Amino acid sequence: MTLDARQRLVRRLAALGEPGQRVAVLSEEAQRLGMGAFADLAAVLVSRASETRAEPDRIALATVMELIDSDLLDDTDRMALLEACRDAGHQQLMRLLVTPPGQRASDAPRVPDYGKGRTLTLGERKSMARRPNRKVLEQVLTDPHPAVIRNLLRNPKLTELDVLRLAARRPNQADVLREIYKDRKWSARYRVKLALARNPYASPDMVLKILPQLMRQDLDEMLDDRNLHPSVLVSCRRLLLGEDAPLPSDDGDSTVH
């Protein structure tokens, strides 16, 4: 893709109001180009966002991340994209396609006491998560089930402060943190992205997709947090120092995301 064509695509993505529309447009572009050429395009979009931090470039990067996580790419597409990245040496993009070993698991999840004198069923808890009641909402915020949290994130009474508390809570369930990441309304908020990235209970594969969207000072602060997964620390350092900087290798096997 030529520079002019790439710039037109970035402007088009930035002009679209809905993340779902952006992902659909980028998916169509991927299928039109083929995974080899799309790997080159995506690698440039990832690199540009890390270098410029300009809003259109960051939107393009977020769209790449969402497309990688979406069902619009099947396993065959992902494998072809991964092989194209390996052949072309797109290391930064390849790390976003690869899931590193898990970091840690929290203690056994405990269902909160909803004051009913018994443990509520999952269906009852999901229903309570929809109620526009602040007292109930405070209880639901501590529920460990991702399906309950998914409903809670759509509650009109929920505030960004509530989501930040949930994203920063330790210990936490990786599936709960992923629900926040998957929610386009809340994951678009910078403070929420940062809270997810800094939570050691978040899945490293998810955090690696957030890191290129963070500001340099936040990446620098994360380098001092030894509770974070080694692959997260390595990626922070790469983003700060550049792809060619000599860095320690991440231990452990990886699997295709």
Secondary structure, DSSP 8 states (H G I E B T S, - for coil): --HHHHHHHHHHHHH-S-HHHHHHHHHHHHHHH-HHHHHHHHHHHHHHHHHH--HHHHHHHHHHHHHHHSTTS-HHHHHHHHHHHHHHT-HHHHHHHEE-------S-------SSSS---HHHHHHHTT---HHHHHHHTT---HHHHHHHTT-TT--HHHHHHHHH-SS--HHHHHHHHH-HHHHTSHHHHHHHHH-TTS-HHHHHHHGGGS-HHHHHHHTT-TTS-HHHHHHHHHHHH-TTS------S--EE-
